[in-house]
Amino acid sequence: MTDDRRAGLADLHLAEDEEGILACVHCGFCLQACPTYRVLGDENDSPRGRIYLMRALVEERLDSDDGAFATHIDRCLGCRACETACPAGVEYGSLLERARADRTEAAGGPDLLTRLLLWVFSDALRTRLALGLGRALRATGLAGALERVLPGRAGLAMRLLASTRPADGAADAGDAGNAGSDAEAPASDAPSFALLEGCVMSGLFGHVNGATRRVLGAHGYGEVAATEQGCCGALHAHAGMKEEARELARRNIRAFEESGADRIAVNSAGCGAAMREYPEWMAGDPVWVARARELADRVRDVTELLDDAPERPPLALAGRVAYDAPCHLLHGQGVEDEPLDVLGRIEGLEVSRLPSCDSCCGGAGIYNLLQPELAERVLAPKLDDIEGDAPRWVATGNPGCLMQIGSGLRERRAAVRAVHPVELVDRALT
């Protein structure tokens, strides 16, 4: 590489992993795994096509503020199904985050809506206030009323909010703050966990956090507190705001180190995938890489903990459930069988795998608010599968997926409810 070219690439995040770009052998196995390619049929909206664009950027045949580069990188869901399909082991998710960092910096920052949402989630007080308002809109029924009259993204936001209402009479729990701080110390021989309480999970899915604590306790785990934890940083990383994501990661690393927990329990697939990737985020900093690796080794999805639990209480619940895998659980973390195994232990519960189980729902964090028309097209086949299967519940372990699928079911006036798998295990205990 010439000195001139090296100087020109000095500020490119993608140039830090040129070998990763060149690992793509252009075989095309990723094409049919990619939701945006299946919907749009455009090679540039496939992983292979986007890697071509990344390579063109690194080879200085394209600028990071080029409209085509921005359009096709922005359209990517980041579902990482291509990684599962790729025979060459291309780490596309990492390349995408680098590409978005380059795209964001070239544009002088993210768009206004993204900037606003991430500003809210960057501060615990702002998060609690915003999601507290959301719970009030949900509890009063205003969200459900407004979804029918507000146009565009505003109506969609109200429908997404309304879809978070606890199903079938479950308690409408809100943000409990650091509820683990009141937990009793676990028995000396019990494996301990600290729960990642999350932003949206604690603010809109407090009932799921509550179910997670009850279910893990019933399965022989003891809870310890991680009182200074905060946002995992996943949304910031996906938006290309790498340093903001790293700062949030450092806060969580410190908090969970201080907890001393054997395991970090996560009931949000996107957050779990992000925390397992903290070592990559900290590349170049030997001290933080080591601390991030130690944390990542302790992260477990709640269904992994239940599948490997020291105790197995009897479970019984009548009904039918279709399981849909969150992309960042299946493709990002490689957790495939555990949720189905856990649900399959519930006596009386008929469990099926949704035909489109391994395909994205179109939620993808805040993607459905940024690309609503495309997200709706990605979701439509999954809603058809759900209506064809006609279960009582569709279970999925990520808040964005719960909201996206729940919103679509509301729009279709379907009787099916989207629930977290741990909610069904919780009901099966009582």
C-alpha positions, 0 to 999 in steps of 0.5 A: 500500500502506498503512503498516499493511499495509507494516508487516505484510509487513515480515518476509515473504520472499514480500512481497519478490517480490509481482510474481513472484506476480502474474505467474501468469496462472492458465492451468493449463498447469502442472497436468499438468506437476506430479507432485504434482497428477497423483498427488493431483488437488488444485488446492492441490497444483499450482503454480497452487494454491500460488501462490494460497496465497502470494498469500493470505499476502501479502494477509494472508488467510492466516497463514504458520503456517496448517496448509493453507499448510504442508501444500501447500508442504511437499508440493511437490517443487520440481522446477520442471517448471512453469517449463518449462511456464509461458508467463508465465515465472513463476519458481516455484522462487524463490517456493517458496524464499521461501514455505518461508522464511516457513513455516520461520520461522513454525514456529520452524525446520524439523522435527527430521529436516530440522534433523538432516540439515542440521546434518550437511551444514553441517559438513565433519567431521560430513559425513565422519563420517556418510557414512563410517558410511554407506559402512561399512554399505554395504561390509559389506552391512549396509545391504542386510540392514537394508533388508529388516527395518527398518520405515518411514523407517529401512528406506527410508534403508538401501535408499537407502544400499544403492543407492549401491553402485558398479555392475558391479565399479567401485571402491568409492571413498569420500570423497577429501577435496579430491582436486584438491589433488594434481592436476597443473597443466594444460598452459598451453593446456588449459582448466582445471576445478575440481570441485565435490566435493559432500557426498553425491557425495564421501561416497557417490559417490566413484566418480563423482567419480573417473570425472568427473576421468578423463573430463575429463582424457581430453577435454583439460581440466586440473584445478586445486584448490578446496581450501576448498569445501564444501556448495553450500547447496541443501538449506538453501535448499530448506528455507527456511534462507536465511541458512545457504544464503548463508553456504555460498555465500560459502564456495564463491565464495571457494574457486572464486575462489582456484582460478582455474579456467576452469570449475567442473565439477559432476556433481550437478544440484541443486548446479549449479542452486543455484550458478547461482542464487547471484546471486539468493541474494545479492540486496541485497548488490552486492559479493557479487552481482557475485562470485556472478554471476562464479562462476555464469557459470563453472558447467557440468554435466560433460556440458556440458563433455564436449559442448564438449570440446577433445578427443574420444577414441574411446569404445566400450561395448556395452549399452542405457541409458535416460536420465532427466533430473534435474529441476534439470538439465533444468528448473533449468539448461535442459540437455537435449540434452548428456547424450544427445549425449555418450552417443550418441557411445559406439560400441556403446551403444544410447541411449533417452530414458525416456518419463517423462524430463522428470518428477520421480522423487520424490527431490528432495533429502531429500523422499523421507525427509520425504514417503516415501509421496508420493515412492513414488507419484511414482516408480512410473510411472517404474519402470514405464517402466524395466521396460518399456524393460528397459535394462541401465542407467538413467542420470541425473546427480544423486545424489538421483535415483540413490538414489531410482531405485536404491532403487525398482529394488532394491525391485522386484528389477529387474536394471537399475542406476542410474548416472551418465552419466559412469560410462558414458563412463569405462567406454567409455574403458577 
